[in-house]
Amino acid sequence: MRGELGTVTAELATAAPAVLAVVAVAIAGVMAGAQQVALEAAAGDAARAAARGDDPAAYAGSAAVHVEGGVIVCVVLEETALHGALVLRARSCADARGW
């Protein structure tokens, strides 16, 4: 019995970094997901702006903007997440005829 006094502390010290790594990855995933949702909304706003003839970059924030013209105007926004480890893309289209 006396030889097992520190085993719980040693097991906790071994498991704690793994638990913290899992929590950090989960938080980073949620943050990237939230950033993707915001990028999708910005792409929709930018596409509607481009269809009206306005500057879509005003709605894109720091994202790179690519506009495909025609009757249907499409905007593609691209942004990095997780310090460049992940590239997020959002595409949205709007009718330029104003219907």
PAZAPA-4460 file (N, C-alpha, C; in steps of 0.05 Angstrom, whole numbers, plus 32768, in hexadecimal, padded with zeros to 4 digits):
% residues 99
    n_x    n_y    n_z   ca_x   ca_y   ca_z    c_x    c_y    c_z   seq   type   mol
   8010   7FE8   8000   8000   8000   8000   8011   8019   8000     1      M     A
   8027   801A   800F   8037   8032   8011   8046   8038   7FF7     2      R     A
   804B   8024   7FE6   805A   8028   7FCD   8048   8034   7FB7     3      G     A
   802E   8036   7FBC   801C   8041   7FA7   8013   805D   7FAD     4      E     A
   801F   806B   7FBF   8015   8086   7FC7   8016   809A   7FB0     5      L     A
   8029   809A   7F9F   802B   80AF   7F8A   8021   80A7   7F6F     6      G     A
   8014   808F   7F6D   800C   8086   7F53   7FF6   8096   7F46     7      T     A
   7FE3   80A0   7F56   7FCD   80B0   7F4B   7FD8   80CA   7F40     8      V     A
   7FEB   80D6   7F4F   7FF7   80EF   7F46   8006   80EB   7F2C     9      T     A
   8015   80D5   7F2A   8025   80CF   7F12   8012   80CA   7EFA    10      A     A
   7FFC   80BC   7EFF   7FEA   80B6   7EE9   7FDC   80D0   7EDF    11      E     A
   7FD5   80E1   7EF2   7FC9   80FA   7EEB   7FDD   810C   7EDB    12      L     A
   7FF5   810D   7EE4   800A   811D   7ED6   800F   8112   7EBA    13      A     A
   800B   80F8   7EB6   800F   80EC   7E9B   7FF7   80F2   7E89    14      T     A
   7FDF   80F1   7E94   7FC7   80F4   7E84   7FC0   8112   7E7F    15      A     A
   7FC8   8124   7E90   7FC0   8140   7E8D   7FC8   814D   7E73    16      A     A
   7FE0   8149   7E68   7FE7   8155   7E4E   7FD5   814A   7E38    17      P     A
   7FCE   8131   7E38   7FBD   8126   7E23   7FA1   8132   7E25    18      A     A
   7F97   8135   7E3D   7F7C   8141   7E40   7F7C   815E   7E37    19      V     A
   7F91   816C   7E3D   7F93   8188   7E35   7F96   818A   7E16    20      L     A
   7FA4   8178   7E0A   7FA7   8178   7DED   7F8C   8173   7DDF    21      A     A
   7F7C   8160   7DEA   7F62   815B   7DDF   7F4F   8173   7DE2    22      V     A
   7F50   8180   7DF9   7F40   8198   7DFD   7F48   81AE   7DEA    23      V     A
   7F62   81B2   7DE6   7F6C   81C7   7DD4   7F64   81C1   7DB7    24      A     A
   7F65   81A9   7DAF   7F5C   81A2   7D93   7F3E   81A6   7D90    25      V     A
   7F2F   819F   7DA5   7F12   81A4   7DA4   7F0B   81C1   7DA2    26      A     A
   7F18   81D2   7DB2   7F14   81EE   7DB1   7F1B   81FA   7D96    27      I     A
   7F32   81F1   7D8B   7F3B   81FB   7D71   7F27   81F3   7D5B    28      A     A
   7F1B   81DC   7D5D   7F07   81D3   7D4A   7EEE   81E4   7D4B    29      G     A
   7EE5   81EA   7D63   7ECE   81FB   7D66   7ED3   8217   7D5C    30      V     A
   7EEB   8221   7D61   7EF2   823C   7D57   7EF3   823D   7D38    31      M     A
   7EFE   8228   7D2C   7EFF   8226   7D0F   7EE3   8224   7D03    32      A     A
   7ED2   8215   7D10   7EB6   8212   7D07   7EA8   822D   7D09    33      G     A
   7EAB   823C   7D1E   7E9F   8256   7D20   7EAA   8269   7D0B    34      A     A
   7EC3   8267   7D05   7ECF   8278   7CF1   7EC4   8271   7CD5    35      Q     A
   7EBF   8257   7CD0   7EB3   824F   7CB7   7E97   8259   7CB4    36      Q     A
   7E87   8259   7CC9   7E6C   8263   7CC8   7E6C   8281   7CC2    37      V     A
   7E7E   8290   7CCF   7E80   82AC   7CC9   7E89   82B2   7CAD    38      A     A
   7E9B   82A1   7CA2   7EA4   82A4   7C87   7E8D   829F   7C73    39      L     A
   7E7C   828B   7C79   7E65   8285   7C67   7E52   829D   7C67    40      E     A
   7E4D   82A9   7C7E   7E3B   82C0   7C7F   7E47   82D8   7C6F    41      A     A
   7E61   82DC   7C72   7E6F   82F2   7C64   7E6E   82ED   7C46    42      A     A
   7E71   82D4   7C3D   7E70   82CD   7C21   7E54   82D4   7C15    43      A     A
   7E3F   82CE   7C24   7E24   82D5   7C1B   7E21   82F3   7C19    44      G     A
   7E2A   8302   7C2D   7E28   831F   7C2B   7E38   832A   7C14    45      D     A
   7E51   831F   7C10   7E62   8329   7BFA   7E56   8322   7BDF    46      A     A
   7E4A   830B   7BDC   7E3D   8304   7BC3   7E26   8316   7BBC    47      A     A
   7E15   831C   7BD0   7DFF   832F   7BCC   7E09   834B   7BC5    48      R     A
   7E1F   8353   7BD2   7E2B   836D   7BCC   7E36   836E   7BAF    49      A     A
   7E43   8359   7BA7   7E4E   8358   7B8C   7E38   8358   7B77    50      A     A
   7E22   834A   7B7D   7E0B   8349   7B6B   7DFF   8365   7B68    51      A     A
   7DFF   8375   7B7D   7DF5   8391   7B7C   7E08   83A4   7B6E    52      R     A
   7E21   839B   7B6B   7E36   83AD   7B5F   7E47   83BA   7B74    53      G     A
   7E43   83B3   7B8D   7E54   83BE   7BA3   7E6E   83AE   7BA5    54      D     A
   7E80   83B8   7BB5   7E9A   83AB   7BBA   7E96   8394   7BCE    55      D     A
   7E9B   837B   7BC5   7E97   8364   7BD8   7EAD   8363   7BED    56      P     A
   7EC4   8370   7BE9   7EDA   836F   7BFC   7ED2   837D   7C16    57      A     A
   7EBE   838F   7C15   7EB5   839C   7C2E   7EA8   8389   7C41    58      A     A
   7E9E   8373   7C37   7E91   835F   7C48   7EA3   8347   7C4F    59      Y     A
   7EBB   8346   7C43   7ECC   832E   7C45   7EDF   832F   7C5D    60      A     A
   7EE3   8346   7C69   7EF6   8348   7C7F   7F12   8343   7C75    61      G     A
   7F20   8331   7C82   7F3B   832A   7C7B   7F3D   8313   7C67    62      S     A
   7F26   8309   7C5E   7F27   82F2   7C4C   7F2E   82FA   7C30    63      A     A
   7F3A   82E8   7C21   7F40   82ED   7C05   7F26   82EA   7BF5    64      A     A
   7F21   82FC   7BE1   7F08   82FD   7BD2   7F0E   82F5   7BB5    65      V     A
   7EFD   82E4   7BAA   7EFD   82DD   7B8E   7EE1   82DF   7B84    66      H     A
   7EDC   82F0   7B70   7EC1   82F4   7B65   7EBF   82E8   7B49    67      V     A
   7EAA   82D8   7B45   7EA4   82CD   7B2B   7E8B   82DB   7B21    68      E     A
   7E8E   82EA   7B0B   7E78   82FB   7B01   7E65   82EC   7AEE    69      G     A
   7E51   82FA   7AE5   7E3D   82F0   7AD4   7E21   82F6   7ADE    70      G     A
   7E0D   82E7   7AD5   7DF2   82EB   7ADF   7DF0   82E3   7AFC    71      V     A
   7DFE   82CD   7B02   7E01   82C4   7B1E   7E1D   82CC   7B27    72      I     A
   7E1E   82DD   7B3B   7E38   82E5   7B45   7E3F   82D4   7B5D    73      V     A
   7E56   82C8   7B5C   7E60   82B7   7B72   7E78   82C3   7B7F    74      C     A
   7E7A   82C1   7B99   7E91   82CB   7BA8   7E9C   82B4   7BB8    75      V     A
   7EB6   82B1   7BB7   7EC5   829D   7BC6   7ED7   82AB   7BDA    76      V     A
   7ED3   82A6   7BF3   7EE4   82B1   7C08   7EF7   829B   7C13    77      L     A
   7F0F   82A2   7C18   7F23   828F   7C22   7F32   829C   7C39    78      E     A
   7F35   828D   7C4E   7F42   8297   7C66   7F50   827F   7C74    79      E     A
   7F66   8285   7C82   7F73   8270   7C91   7F6A   8270   7CAE    80      T     A
   7F6B   8258   7CBA   7F64   8255   7CD6   7F79   8244   7CE4    81      A     A
   7F79   8245   7CFE   7F8C   8236   7D0E   7FA9   823C   7D06    82      L     A
   7FAF   8255   7D04   7FCA   825F   7CFE   7FD4   8254   7CE3    83      H     A
   7FC3   8253   7CCF   7FCA   824A   7CB5   7FC9   822C   7CB0    84      G     A
   7FC2   821D   7CC4   7FC1   81FF   7CC1   7FA8   81F6   7CB2    85      A     A
   7F94   8208   7CAF   7F7B   8200   7CA2   7F72   8217   7C90    86      L     A
   7F6A   8211   7C78   7F60   8225   7C65   7F41   8222   7C64    87      V     A
   7F33   8238   7C6A   7F16   8238   7C69   7F0D   8246   7C4F    88      L     A
   7EF9   823A   7C42   7EEE   8246   7C2A   7ED0   8247   7C2C    89      R     A
   7EC4   825D   7C22   7EA7   8260   7C21   7EA0   826B   7C06    90      A     A
   7E8B   8260   7BF9   7E82   826A   7BDF   7E65   826F   7BE1    91      R     A
   7E5D   8286   7BD5   7E41   828E   7BD4   7E3B   829C   7BBA    92      S     A
   7E23   8298   7BB0   7E1B   82A4   7B97   7E02   82B5   7B9A    93      C     A
   7DFF   82C9   7B89   7DE7   82DA   7B89   7DE0   82E1   7B6C    94      A     A
   7DC6   82E5   7B68   7DBC   82EC   7B4D   7DC1   830A   7B49    95      D     A
   7DD0   8310   7B33   7DD6   832C   7B2D   7DC0   833B   7B20    96      A     A
   7DAB   832D   7B18   7D94   833A   7B0B   7D82   8349   7B1F    97      R     A
   7D85   8344   7B38   7D76   8352   7B4D   7D59   8348   7B50    98      G     A
   7D55   832F   7B4C   7D3A   8323   7B4E   7D35   831D   7B6B    99      W     A
***
